[in-house]
Amino acid sequence: MTWMEWYEDVFMRLLVFFLLGFNTVLYLRGASLVFKSFLLFLVVGELAGISMNVSMRETGTTDLAWEIRYVYGLFDTVYLMWLAAYTGNYRNRKKLSKILPSIAGGIWFIFLILHYTGVFEFDIGFWESSMGMVLTIAIGFALLSRVEVPDSNPLRNPINILLTSQLIYVFSTITIFGIAGTEIRDRFYFIHHIIHVLRDFGIIAAMVFEYKRLGNAGFKS
C-alpha cells in the first residue's frame, strides 16, 4: 500500500468517522442548530461517497458514480448556502436562509433536469466551480458580518471556525476544478487532499469549542 492509498483508505476514513462521532456527541448534548444540521451534512456526504465507491466497484464504470455526484452537488450547494445565510449577522437572516438556498438549489436542479432530459451533458467541473465562487462570496460575507457579533474572542467562536473551514475548502475547490483537464491539475491535485485535511481539522476545532460552549453560555451563535 502506497502512502497515498494509506492516506485515502485509512487516515481519511478514520477522520470521517471521528467527525461523525464527535458531531453525534454534540447533537446529543444539545448543540446549536448549526451543529445539529452539520451532522446531517456529514452523514449525507459520507453516504454519497460510499455509494459512489460501491457503484464503481459493482458496475466497473464511473457513470453511475457521477450521477450520484451530480445529485449530491445539489444538496451540498443548498446546505452551504443555508449555512452562510443563517449564520450571517443579518437582520433578515431567517428569510435569507430560505430564499438564497432556494435560488442556488433551484438553478442546480433546473440544469439537472436538462441533463436528464438529454438537452445537454451536466458539466460537474463547471458547475462546482461556478457555485463554488458563489458560495465563497456568501460564506465570506457571513464571516465579515459576524465581526459585529459581540464576542470576547471571535477566534474561539465555533461558528466562525466552522465557516472558515468551509470557506478554505470551497475556495480551494474552485482553484482545483477550475483548471480541470489540464496537466497542472493532475500534477498538483494532492493539494486538494491537503486542503481537505485542513478543513476537517478546522471542523474538529469548531466542534471542540462548541463542546465547551455547551458548558459556558458566553458564546453567541
C-alpha positions in Angstrom: 0.0 0.0 0.0 1.4 3.4 -1.1 1.3 6.4 1.2 -1.5 7.9 -0.9 -3.6 4.7 -0.7 -3.0 4.6 3.1 -3.9 8.2 3.3 -7.2 7.8 1.4 -8.2 4.3 2.6 -7.2 4.6 6.3 -6.4 8.1 7.5 -9.3 9.8 5.7 -11.7 7.1 6.7 -10.8 7.4 10.4 -11.0 11.1 10.2 -14.6 10.9 8.8 -15.8 8.6 11.5 -14.2 10.7 14.1 -16.1 13.8 12.8 -19.4 11.8 12.7 -18.8 10.5 16.3 -17.9 13.9 17.7 -20.8 15.6 16.0 -23.2 13.0 17.3 -22.0 13.7 20.8 -22.6 17.4 20.3 -26.1 16.6 18.9 -27.0 14.5 22.0 -25.7 17.3 24.3 -28.0 19.8 22.8 -25.7 21.7 20.3 -26.9 24.7 18.3 -29.0 24.2 15.2 -25.9 24.8 13.1 -24.0 21.8 14.5 -27.2 19.6 14.6 -27.7 20.3 10.9 -24.0 19.8 10.2 -24.3 16.2 11.4 -26.8 15.6 8.6 -24.4 17.3 6.2 -21.6 14.9 7.2 -23.9 11.8 7.0 -25.2 12.6 3.6 -21.7 13.3 2.3 -20.4 10.0 3.7 -23.3 8.1 2.2 -22.7 9.7 -1.2 -19.1 8.8 -1.1 -19.8 5.2 -0.1 -22.5 5.0 -2.9 -20.1 6.2 -5.5 -17.4 3.7 -4.5 -19.9 0.8 -4.4 -21.3 1.8 -7.8 -17.8 1.9 -9.4 -16.9 -1.5 -7.9 -20.2 -3.2 -8.9 -20.5 -1.7 -12.4 -16.9 -1.3 -13.3 -17.6 2.2 -14.7 -17.9 5.7 -13.2 -21.1 6.6 -15.0 -23.5 5.9 -12.0 -20.9 7.4 -9.6 -21.0 10.7 -11.5 -24.8 10.7 -11.4 -24.7 10.3 -7.6 -22.1 13.2 -7.6 -24.5 15.4 -9.6 -27.4 14.9 -7.1 -25.1 15.2 -4.1 -23.9 18.5 -5.5 -27.4 19.9 -5.2 -27.6 19.0 -1.5 -24.1 20.3 -0.9 -24.9 23.7 -2.6 -28.2 24.1 -0.8 -26.8 23.3 2.6 -23.7 25.5 2.4 -25.8 28.4 1.1 -28.2 27.9 4.0 -25.2 27.8 6.4 -23.8 31.1 5.1 -27.2 32.9 5.2 -28.3 31.5 8.6 -25.1 32.3 10.4 -24.5 35.7 8.9 -25.2 38.7 11.2 -28.1 39.9 9.1 -31.4 41.4 10.3 -33.4 39.3 7.9 -31.2 36.2 8.1 -34.1 33.8 8.6 -35.7 35.0 5.4 -32.3 34.9 3.5 -31.7 31.4 4.8 -34.8 30.3 2.9 -34.5 32.5 -0.2 -30.8 32.1 -1.1 -30.6 28.3 -0.8 -33.8 28.0 -2.8 -32.3 30.1 -5.6 -29.0 28.3 -5.7 -30.6 24.9 -5.4 -33.3 25.8 -8.0 -30.6 26.7 -10.6 -28.7 23.4 -9.9 -32.0 21.4 -10.1 -33.0 23.0 -13.4 -29.7 22.0 -15.1 -30.0 18.5 -13.6 -33.5 18.2 -15.3 -32.0 19.5 -18.6 -29.3 16.9 -18.2 -31.7 14.0 -17.6 -33.9 15.1 -20.4 -31.0 14.9 -22.8 -30.8 18.6 -23.6 -27.1 18.7 -22.7 -24.5 16.9 -20.6 -24.1 18.1 -17.0 -20.6 19.6 -16.6 -19.8 18.9 -12.9 -16.4 20.8 -13.1 -18.0 23.9 -14.4 -21.0 23.9 -12.0 -18.9 23.1 -8.9 -16.5 26.0 -9.9 -19.4 28.3 -10.6 -21.3 27.5 -7.4 -18.1 27.4 -5.5 -17.4 31.1 -6.4 -21.0 32.0 -5.3 -20.6 30.1 -2.0 -17.1 31.6 -1.4 -18.7 35.1 -1.6 -21.7 34.1 0.5 -19.5 32.4 3.3 -17.0 35.3 3.1 -19.7 37.9 3.7 -21.2 35.8 6.5 -17.8 35.8 8.2 -17.3 39.6 7.7 -20.8 40.3 9.0 -20.1 38.3 12.2 -17.3 40.8 13.1 -20.2 42.9 14.6 -21.4 40.0 16.8 -20.4 40.7 20.4 -17.8 38.1 21.5 -15.0 38.2 23.9 -12.8 36.1 21.5 -14.2 35.7 17.9 -11.3 33.4 17.0 -12.6 30.9 19.5 -16.2 31.1 18.4 -17.3 27.7 17.0 -19.5 29.2 14.3 -16.6 31.4 13.0 -14.2 28.5 12.9 -16.7 26.3 11.1 -17.4 28.9 8.5 -13.7 29.5 8.0 -13.1 25.7 7.5 -15.8 25.7 4.8 -14.5 28.8 3.1 -11.0 27.4 2.8 -12.3 24.2 1.3 -14.8 25.8 -1.1 -12.3 28.3 -2.3 -9.6 25.7 -3.0 -12.2 23.5 -4.8 -12.7 26.4 -7.2 -9.0 26.5 -8.0 -8.7 22.8 -8.5 -11.8 22.2 -10.6 -11.4 25.5 -12.4 -8.4 24.0 -14.2 -10.0 20.6 -14.8 -8.4 18.6 -17.6 -5.1 20.4 -17.5 -1.7 18.9 -16.7 -1.2 21.3 -13.8 -4.4 20.0 -12.1 -3.2 16.4 -12.3 0.3 17.3 -11.0 -0.8 19.3 -8.0 -4.1 17.5 -7.2 -2.5 16.4 -3.9 -3.1 20.0 -2.7 -6.8 19.2 -2.7 -6.2 16.3 -0.3 -4.1 18.6 2.0 -6.9 21.2 2.0 -9.4 18.5 2.7 -7.5 17.5 5.9 -7.1 21.2 6.9 -10.8 21.6 6.5 -11.5 18.5 8.7 -9.2 19.7 11.4 -10.9 23.1 11.3 -14.2 21.3 11.8 -12.8 19.4 14.7 -11.6 22.7 16.3 -15.1 24.2 15.8 -16.6 21.1 17.4 -14.2 21.4 20.4 -15.2 25.0 21.0 -18.9 24.1 20.6 -18.5 21.4 23.2 -17.0 23.9 25.5 -19.8 26.4 24.7 -22.4 23.9 25.8 -21.0 24.3 29.3 -20.5 28.0 29.0 -23.2 30.3 27.6 -20.6 33.0 26.9 -20.6 32.4 23.1 -23.3 33.9 20.9 -24.2 31.7 17.9 
